[in-house]
């Protein structure tokens, strides 16, 4: 009994309906209902395909095509029996036949033939060919796409769960194309069967009408031609809609940059961007109206309509010029565990800008994206979660302090909400970037260098080694103020690796080449550089702790807290975070010490600043009570 409960009632009804339609002569009212169901089903499928946002969400398509095609063929068998037997075929077939023929047998037949030719030779043949090629290409591309997934998994861009999902989607897509290729054969066969059934209805009906029902040739032709054309059209039009729906699905181009937009939304976006072309078309129509008086009325009407559309699109494109950023509700890559919950969707672009800044630092290396969720019901402007643990919230209306402490960060609050969100997002994104940076990412960067210079890539791997390159890159990413283009960076690394035998000095040597860019990045919104320097005594203390000569833990904690308090005081005094300036030989040590409790503060050497006139204020951190 439990086995029967597992069957769906609709499945049983469909299975029973198929033989009933073949064996039993159906009343005209039921035939009308079944014809309308055929029309509605095909139309609905076409609408779904046009508005579909994800091709893998319509895996039902091949089965649906098979069922609809079989249903329509069985319906044709039922209508053929009733036509030849001169029984009630319902109102739909007769109405469609009368409407198309309009009292003219030849015109009705021609329209039917044209629709059938278009259906068979154009739409069905084209969709069948696309399905065949798509299935073959999808199968040929399978090994390469699987290797891409494996590569992304090894590089840390995706998790094991995401890799399994991608592989499952890949398998589903291949099965879908293969099944659809087979289903299109049914549609093609349906077109051929429709032509043969129409011929049987016409000539068989005329013969039966003359010999069995005592009709004259003219009466028989008039009666059965109307029914044949009506039956053929109510069969061919749903078949045409079904073929178009399959063609729409098969000809959809899916790229990596696809943002899961429907056809309608993509077309609307393109039209929005082409308001000038529409305005130009309106102008051409106005010129046509001047030189061709016979077309003046219709040309002016269409020109006015196009002009209105152009004006609206231009206004709309200006009002929505803000970049729209689509994030997945789940993080990926090195940001897999990071999630931002925002109250206002308009601040999403600033997070995208911070991600772009990080990727620019690594020469456009893709690292993934954090999860972004929009929740207008939350009390705060932004909430931050790491591994689903709530770690920070910010509400601009409740906090009026210029400076607040954000874990291991000094957060400057601005009057503009987007600036505040930008600072908060930058901190968490940058911290995740530094903490999750790994050897595989460094290896990917070196491999990508082969596109620009294969010789340089070989030199890095043979003369320096990927592990030492990784160490230098780790130092680089901990310097938010540093940037150098990829070729110059690695050229400089190769050069200094030959001259200086101490790898710990290599990054400091490379920094000298980027000093102009470093200076420009240190300049604040106010146009100056605010500097803090350590007294020799404090610098010596820091060196002792970092090198391990002083292991007094309580004294270390005290030094950190007092240093942080001084930097907070100077930040309030300056209205901006200061840049810590040290001697070049002390840069690495001081940076390691400072960034343990103030993560993204700029620590630079004197040689990094090329324009001393930009320094508007300098304060010394002496910590006399330490």
N, C-alpha and C positions, 0 to 999 in steps of 0.2 A: 504493500500500500504506500509506503514511504517513497518508493521509486516513482509512482504515478504522481505524487505530490510535487516532485521536483520538476515535472513538465509544466511549462508556461501554457496557460489557456489559449493565448493568442497563437502560439506555435501549433497547437492541435487544430485550431480553427482553420489556419492557413493550409495545413496539410490535408484537411478534409475538403476544403473549398476547391482545390485543384481538380480532383476527379469528378466532383459534382458538376463543375462548369462544363466539363467535356461530355458527360453522360446524360445530363438532365437538360431539357429545354427550359430556359429561364424566362420568366415573365418580362415584359418590356420595362416595367418599373425598376426591377432589379438590374437589368442591363444598363439603364440610364445611371443608376447609382454607381455601378462598377466603372462605367466610363468616366464619370466625374472623379471617382477616386484615382483612376489612372492619370487624369489631367493634373489633379492637385498634387499627387505624389511626385510626378516629374517636375512640376513647377517648383515645389518645395525643395527638391534636391538641387535644382539649378540655383535657387536663392542661397542655399547653404554653401554651395561651392563658391559663389561670388563673394559672400561675406565671411568665408572661412579664414580664421586667423592662424591656424596651425594645421598643416597638411596631415600630420600624424594623428589628429583627432577625428579623422573621417575614415578610419580603417574599415568601417562598415560598407564603404562604397562598392567594392566588387560584389559582395553578397546582395546588396540592395539593387544593383544593376541587374544581376541574374534574376532576382525575384520579380522585379518590375517587368523585365522582358518576358519572362515566362507567363506572368499574369496577363500581360497584354496579348500574347499569342493565344492563350486559352480563351481570352475574351473574344478574340477574332474568330476562333472556332465556334464559339457560342453564337455570335452574331451571324456567321455564315450559315449555320444550321437554320436560324430563324428567317434569314433572307430567302434562302432557297425554298424553305417550306412555306414561305409567305405567311409567317406568323408575326406576332407583335415584336418589333425590334426596338420599341421605345421611341421617345420623342427626340432624343439628342441626335441620332444618326440622320433621321429624316430632316430635322431642322438644319443641321450643318450642310447636308446635301443640297437642299433648296436654296440656302443662303449663298453657297459657292456657285451653283449653276445659274441662279437668277433667271431661270427659264431658258437658258442657252446650254444645250448639251455639250457642244464643242468647247466653249470657254471653260465650263466646269471640268471637263476631262483634261484640258491643257493645264489648268491650275494644279490639278491633282498630280499630273505627270511631272510638272516643274518641281513641286514640293518633294516628290519622291526622288527625283534625280539629285536635288540639292542634299537631301538627307543621306542618300546612298553614296554618291560620288565625292561629295565635298566633306561633310561633317564626319560621317562614320568612317570613311577611308582615312581621313586625316587623323582622327582620334586613334584609330587602330594603329597607324604607323607610329605616332608619337608614343603610344603605349609600348609597342614592340621595341623601339629604340631606347625608351626610358628604362625598360626592364633590363635590356642588355647592358647599357651603360652603368646602371646601378649595380649590377652584378660585377662588372669589370672593375668598378671603383671600390669594391668592398675591401680588398686587402689593404689598399692605401689608407682608407679611412680608419680601419682598425689600427693601423700603425700610428696614425695621428693621435688617436685616443690613448694608446699606450705611451706615446711620447709625452703628451700633456700630463698623464698620470705620473710618470717618472719625474717630470720637472716640477711637480707640486702645484700645477695650475688647476687641477681638478682632484677631487677625492675619489676613494674607491667606490663609494656609492654613486657618485656622478658618472664615473667610468662605466659602471654596470648599467646605469640608465641610458647612457649614450649607446652602448653596445646593443641594448634591448631595442632602442629606437631604430638603430641601424638595421637590425634583423627584421623589425616590423616593416620598415620602409621597403626593403628588398622583397619581402613576401607580398606587400601591398602592390608594388609595381608588377610583379609576376602574376598575381591574381587578376589585376585589372587588365593586363594584356590578354588573359584568357576570357575575361568578361566581355571585352570589346568584340571578340569573335561572336558572342551571342547577339550583340547589338547589330553587327553586320548581317548575321543570319536572319535576324528579325526584319531587317529592311528587305532582304530578298524574299522572305516569306510573305511580307506585306504586299509586294508586287504580285506574287503568284495568287495569293488569296483574293486580291482585287479582280484579277482576270477570271478566277473561278466564279466569284460572285456575279460578275457582269455576264459572261457568256453562259455559265450554268443557270443563272437566274432567268436569262432570256429564253433559254431552251425549256426550262421547267414551266415558265409562264405561258409559253405557246402550247406546249404539249399536255400539260397537266391541269392548268387553270383556265385554259380556253381564251387566253388574251391574244389580241392581235400583235403583230410585230411592233408596231408603233407604241401601243400601250405597254407592252413588255419592256421595250427599250426605255421608255419614260420612267417606268416604275423602278426597274432594277438599276438603271444608271444613277438615279438619285440615291438609292440605298447603297450602291457600291462606292460611289464617291464619298458619301457621308461616312460610311464605315472605314474606308481607306484613310480619310483625313483624321478621324478620331483615333486611329491607330498610329498614323505617321507623325502627327504633331507631338504627342507625348514622347514618341521614339526620338524625334528631333531634339526635343528639350533634354532628354536623357543623354543623347550623344553630345550636345553642347556642354552639359554639366560635366561629363567625363573629360571632354576636351579642355574645359576651363581648369580642371584639376591637374591634368597631365602637362599642360603648357605653363603651369606656374613655375617661375624660376625661384629657387631657394638658394640664398647666399649666406655667408657667415655674418654679414652685416644686417641681415634681415631682422627686423624688430617685431616680427609677428604681427604685421599689419594686414588687414584685409585688402582686397583689390580696391574696394570703394574708398577706404581711407588713404591708400597710396595715390589713387587718381585724384582725390580731393586735394592732397598735399601738392601734387604737381600743378594742378590748376591754380591753386593759390599762388604759386611761384611764377605763373605766366600771365599775370594780369595785363602786362604791357602788350603781349601778343594779341590778347582779346581786344584791347583798345585799338590796336593797329587794324584788326579785322573790321571793327566798327567804322574806322575812318575810310577804309577801302569801300565799304558799302555806301557810305555817304557820297563818295566820289562817283560811284556807279549810279546812284540816284540822280546825280546832276547830269551825267552824260547819256544815260539811258532812261528817258522819261517813262517808258512803259513799265519799268521795274521800280519806279521811284517810291511808290507807297509801301510795298513789301520790304524794300531795301531800307527805308527810313525806320520802319517799325522794328526790324531785326537789329539795325544799328543802335537804336535807343535801348533795346533790351541788352545788347552786348556792352554798351557803354555803362549801363547800370551795374551789370555784373562785374565789369572791370573796376569800377569805382569801389564797389563793396569789397572785392578781393584785395585791392590795394590797401584799403582801410584796415581790413582784417589782418593782413600780413604785417602791417606796422604795429597794430595793437598786440599782436602775439609774437613779436620778434624775439621774445625771451626764449632761449634754448630749452627745448623739452628733453629731459633726460629720463630714460627708462632703465630702472634697476630691477634686478630679479629679487624676489622676497627671500632668497637664500644666498649667502655669500659664496664666493668661489676663490680658488687660488690661495694665496697667502692671507687673504682677508676672509677666509671661510668662517671664522669664529666671530667676526666683527659685525655688529648690527646697529644701525641708526634708526630710531623711531622719530619721525618729524611730524610736527603739527601742521606745518604749511608746506605744500608741495612745491611752491615757488622757490624754495631755497635749495632744491636738489642740484641745480647747476653749479653751485659753489662747491659741493662735494665732488662733482665731476671734475672741476678745475683743479682741486687738490690732488685727485688721482692722476690727472694728466701731468701735473708738476712732478710727481714722484716718478712716473714712467719716463718723463723727459730726462730726468736725472740719470736714468739707466738706458738712455738712447732708444726710447719707445718700446722697451721690452715689456710684454704683457704680463701682468702679475695677478690679474683677477679683479674682482669688485666686492665691496662689502654689501651686506643686505640692507635695503632701504625699505622701510614701511611707513606709509602715511596714515596717521591716526589723528583725526581732528578732535577726538574726545579727550586726549591727554591734556594735563594741566600745564606741562612744560613745553618749551619751544623745541627741545631736543632731548632725547634720552638715549644713552649709549649702553649697549650690552656686549659683553665678551663671553663667549661660550654660554650664552643664555643667562648670564649673571649680570644684574644691573650694576653698573659701575659709575655712572655719572648722569646728572640731569641739569639742565640750565633753563631758567625762566627769566627773561629779560625784565619783566615787570616787577619781579620780587627782589631783584639784586641791583643795587645802585653803586656798589663799590667799583672803583677804577680797576683794582687788582684783586683777583681771587686766586686761591691755591687749588689747582686741579692735580691732585696726586703728586706726580713728579714734574709739575709744569707751573709756570707763572702765566696766568691768563689775563690778558688785557681786554677789558670790556669797552666796546665802542658804542656809539649811539645807534649805529645801523645794525639791525638784527642779522643781516647776511654776513657782515664782517665778523660778528661773534660766532655764528655757526661755522664760518670758514676757519676761524682760529681753533675751535674745538675739534672739528673734523680733521684739520691738519695734524693736530697733536696725536689723535688716536690712529689715524692712517699711517703717520710717519713712525709711530712707535711699533705698530704691527709690522710695518715694512722692515724696520731694523731687526726686530726680534725674530721674524720668520724668514729672513733672508738666508739662503742656503747655497751650498756648493753647486747644486744643479742649475740654479739661476745663473751663477757665474759661468758655468760651462755653456749654457745656452747663449749667453752674450758673446763668448769667444767664438762659438760656432757661427753665430750670425755675422761676425766680423769677416768671415770668408767671402761674403758678398762684396764687400768693399776692398778687401786686401787679403787674398789667400796666403800671400807670403808673410804678412804680419801675424796671421793666425798660427801658421807653422812655427814662426819664431817664438811666439808666446808659449806654445805648448812644449817646444823642445828646449829652449834656453832658460825659461823661467819656471814653467810647470803650472798646472791649473790651480794647485793648492796655494802657491804664493800669489798668483793673480787674484785668487779669492780673498786672501788676507788684505791685499791692497784695496780691493773693491769694498770690503767691509769697512775699512777706514774711511773710504770716500763717502759711503752712504750715511755715516755718522756725522758728516759735515754738511749741514743743511745749506750753508752759505756757498758751497763749492759747486761749480759746474765747468766742464770742459767737453768739447765735442769728442766723439768716440775715437776717431783716428788720431787726433792730437794726444788724447789721453794715453792710448796704448803705444804710440810712438815714443812719448816721453818716458813711459814705464820701461820700454825696451832699452832706451838710451841710458837711463840711470841705473838699470840693473847691471849694465856692463861696467859702469864707472864706480858705483858705490856697492861694496860687498855686503852692507848691512841692510836687509830688507825692511827694517823698521824705519829707515830714512827715506824710502822711495816715495811714499805719498807726500811727505813734506817737500821733497824736491819737485814733484809734479805740481803742487799748489802754486809754486812761483810762476808757472805759466798762465795761471788763471787769476792773477791778482787783480786785474782790472775788472773782471766780472764779479769777483768777490766784493770789491769795494762798492760796486753799484748795488749789490744785493744787501749790503749792510746799511745803506741809506734808508732812514725811516720815512714815514709819510710826511713828516715835517721838513724833510730835506737835509737832515744832518745825521751824524753818527754819535751816539752816546756811548761813552767808553768807561769801563771799570777795570782797574788793574789791581793786582794783589801786591801787598808789600813783600819784600824779600823774605821776611820771617814766615808769613803765611804760605808763600810759594815753597819754602823749604819743608814746612809741615806737610803740605800736600804731597810733595815728592817722597817723603819718608813713608807716608801711608801707602801710596800707590806701589812703590818698589818693595814694600814689605819690611823696611828697616824699623818701622814703628808698628807694633801689633796691638797697641792699647785700644780695645774696641770702644770703650766708653769715651775716650778722648776723640776717637774718629767720629762717633755720633755727635758729640758736642761741636766739632769743627764743621760738620755738614749742616747742622741746624743753624749755627751762627752765620755761616756763609750764605745760606739760603735766606735768612732774615735780612742780611745786608743787601742782597740782590733785590729782594722785595722792596726794601726801603728806597733803594736807588730807582727802581722801576716807578714807584709812586712819585718820586722827586722829578724824574725825567718825563713822566707820562708815557714812557716807552721802555721796552726791555733794553738794558745795556748790552753792549758787546764786550766780552772779556778779552782783553789784549794781554799777551804774554810774549816772552822771548821765543824765537823759533825752536830752540832746543827743548823748551818746556811745553810746547804745544800739545803733544800727544799725551803727556802725563796729566796736565791740567784738564784736558778735554775728558779723559776717562774719569777723573774725579768729579767734575761738575755734572756731567751728563748722567751720573747715577741718581741724582736727585732733582735736577732741572734738565729735562730731557732734550728739548729742542733749542736751547740757548746757543747763540753763536760764540764760539771760542776761536780766536784768530791770533796770528802772530803779527808783530809790527810790520813785517815785510808784506803782509797781505793787503795793507791799505796804501794805495798809491797816491791818494789826494788827502794830505793831512789837514787841509783847510776845511774838509767836511766834518772834522771832529769838533762838535760844538760844546761838549762838556766832558770832563774827565774827573773821576772820583777814585780814590784809593781805598781798597778794602784791607784794613790793618788788623782787625780783631784783637784788640789789646788784652782782652780777658781770657783768651784761649791759653 
